[in-house]
């Protein structure tokens, strides 16, 4: 038997051993997959208009970050949102006003996001583009009932208002209406989406809603210039400003802090401007 034939079995065994060691080495150095960490859920409710803004921001946040999911519950108004946070049923309250002294004493913390405006808006069939504050007051309280009195067509004005608990109503009461009752023929709506739908679907209508609602939800309506002040210019002193803020519990801030930091970032501030909000300084 030749020497080559004697070595063949050993050469085969050595080759098998080398391949086995290489495979073991490869398995040993292969990186271990990082487990998918569970996302933290953030439950939000409160002011309908402010919730629209917060959802706009959370959608942008979710495109770059995967640590949080956001659940928007049916609108409960600012007060209901604060109550939900204090009772630990919500993580964030969408607030159309600053917290009351009672809410602050109860433990709510508040992030001042910026200023929205309560827009006076009319359905698209109404050609009126400018009104005075006094004219708006007289329309909402029923003293003016026909569009012809303010430069429009000879047609009855359909007045749309929000419930008394709404933050937009509170702004108009403070800045314009005082305690005067709404027109007896006014249709009272209980949510921002209802106001958007009514303005889109009714004719000869006037109502009020957040400037952010007009920009983000785009109902079939247009804002009216009031006493020369135009919502198209965020630096203008439009007469009906409304705070936009977020309420939370300090004990829960670790969970929501990344989102709050995003709102305060340059990207978050630019998004607020595009939504018609003047960011807080």
N, C-alpha and C positions, 0 to 999 in steps of 0.2 A: 504494500500500500504506500502510495507516495506521501510526501510530507504535506502537500497541499490538501489532499483528501483528509488527512488526519486533522488539519486545522479548521476545516469547514464547519464542523459542529460548534467549535468554540467561537468562531467568527459570528455565526448566527446568534448564539446566546448573547454575545457582547452587543450586537446590533439591537436585539430586543431590549436589553438592559438600558442602553442609551436612550431608546425611544420612550421607555417607561419613565426614566428619570426626567426627561424633557417634558413629558405630559404632566408629571407631578409638579414640576417647577412652574409650568404655565398655570396650573390650577391654583397653586399657592399664591401667585402674584396677581391673579385676576381680581379686580376690585369688587368688593361686596356692595350690591345695590343699596342705595340709601332708602330706608323705608319711607313711604308716603305718610307724612304727619297729618293727623286729622285737622281740617280747617275749623276755625272758631266761627260760630254763627253769631251774627249781630242782628238782633231784633229791633226794629225801628217803627215808630208811629208818632202821630201828633198832627201838626198843621198840614193840611193837604198840599198847599202851595210850597211850603218849606220841604216837605217830603219829596216833591218833584225835583227840587234843587239837590237834595242829599242823594237821591237816586242817580241823578246826572253825575255827581261826583263819585259815587261808589262804583258806577259802571266804568268810569275812567280808571279808578284805582284797581279794579279787578283785571284790567287788561295788562297790568304790569306786576301785580302781586297776587299770590295764590294762598295767602295765609288766612284770609277772611271770606266768609260768605255773608250776604246781606239779605235779610228777610223783612219786607215792608208789609206791615199789617194795615188793616183798614183804618182810615183816618179817624182819630178820636179828638181832634182839636189839640191846641197847645196844652191846655189844662189836662186833658186825658193822657197825653204823652208823658207829661211830668209825673202824673199819678202812677202810670205804668212803670216808670223808672224807679220811683220811690218804693213801689211795691215789689220791685225786682222781677217784674214780668216783661220789661223791656230793657234793652241795653242803652238805647239812645232815644231822646225825645226831640222831634223836629219842632222847633219853637218859632212862632211868629211874633214874639215879644220877649223882653227880658223877664227873668223869673220874679215873682212877687216876693215880698219879705217873708211871707209864710212858707213859700216853696224853698227859699234859701235856708230858712231855719230848719226845714225838714231834711236838708242834706243835699239838695240838688246843686251840682256845679254847672257852670254855663260857659260855653265857648261862643264868643261874639264873632259870627261869621261875616256879617256885613249888613248893608241896607238894600232892601228891595223897595219898590214903589207900588202903591195900590193904583193900578191903572183904571181910568174911566174909559170903557170900551163900548163900541157900538157895532151892531151887525153890519155885514158888508154892504147891504142894500141902502144903508143910511149914508148920504153924502156929506154929512156934517163932520168937519175935521177939527174945529176949534170951539171951545165953550169957555165961559167964565166960571169961576167957582160958584158964584151965586146962581148961575143958570143950572149947574149940576145939582145944587142943593134944592132948587125949586122943582126940578124934574123928579128927584128921588123922593121928595116929600109930597108930590102931587099938586103943586101949585101951577106947574106947566105940564100940560097933558098932550100937546100937539107939537110935532116937529116944526111946523111953520113958525112957531114963536121964537125959534132959535136958528132960523135960516134954512130949515129943511123943508121937506115936502108937506103937503097938507095931509097928515096921517097921524093917527093916535100913537103915542109913545108907549111901548111895552117895557115896563120897568122891572128889572131883575135885581134882587138884593140877596144878601147872605143873612144867615141867622144872627141873632144878637151876640152869641158866644164866639163868633168868628173874629179872628184878629184883624182882618181887613175892615170889618164893620167897626171894630173898636177904633181903628185909625181914623176912619171917616167921622165917627162920632166926636173924636177928640179934635180933629183939624177942621171940620166943616159943618156937621149936622147938629152937634150938641144933642139935646134930648128930643128933638123933633122926630115924630113918628114917620116911618116910611109911608109912601102913598098906599091908600087902602087897596088899590088894584094891583100893587106890586106882587110879583111871584117870588116867594122866599125859598132859597135853595140852601141845602145843608152841606154841600161839599164843593171844592174847587172843580172837580170833573163835571159836576152837574152844571155849574156856571158856564164852563167851557162849552158843554153840549148845547145849553140853551142859547147862548150867543151864536153858535154855529147854525142852529136849526130854526130859530125864530126869526121873524122879520120885524123891522122897525123897532129893534130892541136896544136898550142901554143897560149896562151892568158894570160891575167892578170886580177886579181880580188882580193877582200879582203880575207885575211886568215880566217876571220869570216864567209865569204860566204862558203868557203870550209868546215868549221867545222859544220856550222848550216844547210846549204842547201844540202850538200853532193852531188855535181854534180859528174859525172863519169869522174874525172880528178885527177891528183896528182901533188902536188907542187914539184918544182925542187929546189935542194940545189944550192945556188948561192955563188960562191967564198968560198965554205966551210961552209956557214951559213945556218942553218936548221930551218925551221919554227916550227918544233916539239918542240923546246926549246925556250920558250918565253923570257928567259934571254939572248938569243943569240942576237948579234947585226946584225940582218938581215937588208940588206942595204936599204930597201924601206919602212920606217915607214910612217903611215898615221894617223893623229889625228882623234879621234872619240869624238864628242861633241854634245850638245843639246843647241839650241838657244830658247829663250823665252823673253817675255816682262816683266819687273819688275812689271808693274801694274797688271799682270795676275798671278804672282807667287803664290798667295794664293791657287789658284785652282790646280796647278801642283806640289806644294811643297811636298806633301806626296810621290809622285812618285820619285821626285828628291832625297829626303831623302833615299828612298829605294835603289836607285842606289848607294848611298854612304855608305850604311850599309854593314856589314860583308857579309851578304847573297848576296847582289848585287855585291860586289867585287868578290866573289867566282864564280858567274855566268859569269862575264866578263872574268875571266881566262879560264873558260871552253869553252867560245866562241872564244878563241884565242886573247883576248885583254889584254894588260898590263894595269892595272888600274892606273889612275892618282894618284900621291902621294899628 
